[in-house]
Amino acid sequence: MLKIENLSATVGEGEGVKTILHGLTLSVPTGEVHAIMGPNGAGKSTLSYVLTGREGYTVTGGTATLNGLDLLSLDPEARAAKGIFLSFQYPVEIPGVPVMTFVRTAMNAQRKARGEAEISAPDFIRKSREIAKVLSLDPEMLKRPVNVGFSGGEKKRLEIYQMMMLEPRFMVLDETDSGLDIDALRTVAEGVNALRAPDRGMLVITHYQRLLDYIKPDKVHVLAKGRIIKTGGPELAHRLEAEGYDGVLAEAV
């Protein structure tokens, strides 16, 4: 599914350029959910941005493939059409563009890129209503401009709504639990778990073990100073929650 080998990347330009990823290697097989944890500044968000093609980040070495396809050679739109999805840590507002218009346009753009027919209005509305119900989203919210005036929890639920509507092949969740109360966290996790499937993969980036109580990962990786320094099962997340990162960082020296 996702295979990253010796990936290095920088951010910034000229004298302000800074190397963030230092030879990162990671593999997420089809059907598995992997979690990435690490201290602030470790490179977690940078990894998500590099995988999805955000501007301002430059790959200086290594490879990243999805089902054998070279992701780094594609623009962001092509990566999305191939099935990669990023749930943002800080979702942006899009004034003047209703949620349903935005999502249907995105769905049909991806379908066109794959040579598929557009989704009909009745099918889109039916699917939208079903998913909104699962996520406890007020249908009226979907008529409002994207993220404008939404609370932090509503923005995160809307990210998961988009993900469930698009049904991507590989999902990158960048601190989706940030700013969520317990009820919102549970609701978001239920939406994420609904998309677990044998033909999909997922990378969950988080600071806290609490999200992993709801989204059970197959493996947990610790990212520090731009590379993976330790990999284990779900018990590794519990250790980090109890002890912090110091012990694991010391072991990697």
N, C-alpha and C positions, 0 to 999 in steps of 0.2 A: 504494500500500500504506500506509505510514506517512508522514504529512505533518504537520510541526510548523511553525507560523508564529508568530514573535515571542512565544515563550512566556516568561513571567516567573512566578516562584514564590518563596514565602517558607517558612521553617520557624520554629516557635516561636510564642509568644503574647505579647501585651502589650509590655512594655519589652524583652523578650528576642527579639522577632521579628527575623529576619535574611533579607534577600533573597539568594537563591542563584542563581537563573536570571535572566538579564538580556536578554530579547528573543532567545531562542534560536530559530534557524530551521534545519530539517533535513528532508530528504526521502529515504526509502528505498523505491525502486520494488519492485514485486513480483518475486520471484526473485533479489533481490540480498542480499548480506551486507555490511554496513557496520561498520567498527570506529570506536570513539571512544577516543581517548587524551588524556591531559592530566595536569597536576600535581595533587598532593593539594589538595583544597579547591576544585577547578575546578567541581564541580557534577555530576560523572558519575553518582554514585549517586542524587543528588537527581532527576536526569532519569528514572532507572529507576523510582523510587518515585512520581513524579508520573504517569508513564504508566500505572502499574498501580494507582494509587489508594490508596497507603498513607496512613494517618491521620497528622496532624501537619504535612502540607504543604498550602499554600494557593496555588492558581493565581490570580495577580493580573492576568494579561493574556495574550492570545494564544489559539491553538487547537492541538489535537492530534487528528487523525482517523486512523482505520484503515479503509481502503477506503471513504472518504467518511463513515464513522460517527463522530460526535462522542464521543470517548473520555471527555472530561472531564465529560460529563453522566451517566455511568454509574457505579454503585457497583463495587467491585473484583470481586465475583462475576459481575456482568454482563459486565465486560471480559474476564474469563477465559472465560466461555461464548462470547464472540464470537471467541475465539481468541488472546488475548494471554497470554504466559507469561513469568514472571520467574524466572531462576535466581539465587538469593540469593548474595551475597558471604559471608554468615555464616548458613548454614541453621540454623533453630531446631529444638530438640528437642521432641517431643510424647510425653511419657511415657504409657504405657498404651495407645497406639494402634499396632497393628502396621502395618508399611509397606504390605502388600498390602491391608489393610482401608482404609487411608487413601486409597490411589491408586484403588482400585475405587470408593469412595464419591465421590471427586472426578470420576472419569470419568463415572459415572452421573448426577451432578448436572449436569454440563455437557451431557450427552446429553439429559436431561430439559428443560433450558432451551432446547435447539435443536429440541425436538419429536421426538427420536430415541428408539428403543428402548434399554433397558439392555443392556449387554454381558453375555452369559451367563457363568457361572462357568467352563465348559470353555474358552471363547474367551479369557477373561481370563488364565487360568493358562497357556495355550499361548503367548499373546503375551508374558506376563511372563517366562517361561522363555527365550524367544528373545532378548529384549532383555537380560536378565541375563547371558546367555552373551556377547553382543557386548561388554558393559561389564566383563566379568570379575568380576561380582558373585556371591558365594556365595549360593545360593538360601536358605540359612538366615538370611542377613541380612534378607531380605524378611519374615521372620516376627517380627523384633524390633521394638520400639517405634521410631518414626521418629527417626532420628539419635541415639538414646540410646546412648552408649558407642561411637559410630563415630569413627574417625580423620578428620582433615581431608580426606584423599583419598577415603575412603569416603563422606563426606557429599556431596562434589562429584559423585562417580559416581552417587549416589542422586538428586541433582538432575537429572542427565541422564537417568537411568532414568525419572523422572516425566515429563520432557519428551517422551521417546520414546513413552511409554505414552499420553499425552494428545494427541500429534500436533497442537500448536497451529498457528495460521496465521502468527503473528508471535512471535518469541522475543527476549527481552532477557536477555543473559548479563552479569551484573554481577560482573566480576573472578572468573570461574569458575576461572581458572588460579591463584588465590591459594592458596598452601600446597601445591601439587601437585609431586611429584617428576616426573622425566622420563617414567617409565613410565605413571604416572597421567595425566599431561598428554596423552600420546599416546592413551590409551584414551578419555578424555573427548572429545578432539577427533574421534576416529573416530565416536563417538556423535552428536556435533553435525553432522558432515558427512553422516551418514546421513539427516539430516532436510532437507538442502538440496533444494529442489524449485522448479519454475517458479511454483508458486502460493503459495510461502511467502517470508517475509522474515526478516531477522535483524539485530539490533544487538548487537555484541560490545564490551563495555566492558572495557578492560584497561590496565594500566600498561606492560606489556612486549611487545616485538615477538615474543618466543619463541612465544606462543600463535598468532600469525598465520603462523608457519611451517607450522602444521598446519591452521588454518582460514583459507584464503586469502580475504581480503576483496576486494570489488569497489572499495570506496573507504575511505579513512581520513580521519577528521575529528579535528582538534585542538580540544579544549574548554578554555577558560581564562576565569576570572572570569564564568562563567555564560553564555558564548556561544561559538559556533563561530568560530574565528579563522582556520582554514586547512583546506582540503580537497585531497586528492590521491589518488594510487593507492597500491598496496602499498609503493612505494619511499619514501613519506613515513614509514612506520613504521620503515624501516631508517635513515632520516636521524635520526629521534628517538632511536633506540637508540644511534647513533654519537655524536651531538652533544648530546643532551639537549634540553630545551625552550627554553633561553634564546634561541637563534637565531630560532626561530619566533615566540616572544613578542615579541622586538624588532622583527620585521618587521611585527607587527600594531599597533604603537604609532602 
